[in-house]
Amino acid sequence: MGNPEKKDKKLETFFKGLKAEFKKISWPDKDDLLKQSVAVVCVSVVLGLIIALLDMVMQYGVNFLAM
């Protein structure tokens, strides 16, 4: 079986590396986060409307051809 001390050392090294990587992250402030969230929601709504419109046009075209 595996050596428990070696596993503990690997786990400890992993969490030290994880902590070091989290320190490198630059987190956005509230204003940036709000602006980016609003932008994502707006773009999603616009794309959803475009897709719905294209779907209706294509459905109309298929129904027209099927007659």
Residue pairs with C-beta under 8 A, 6 or more apart in sequence:
28 36
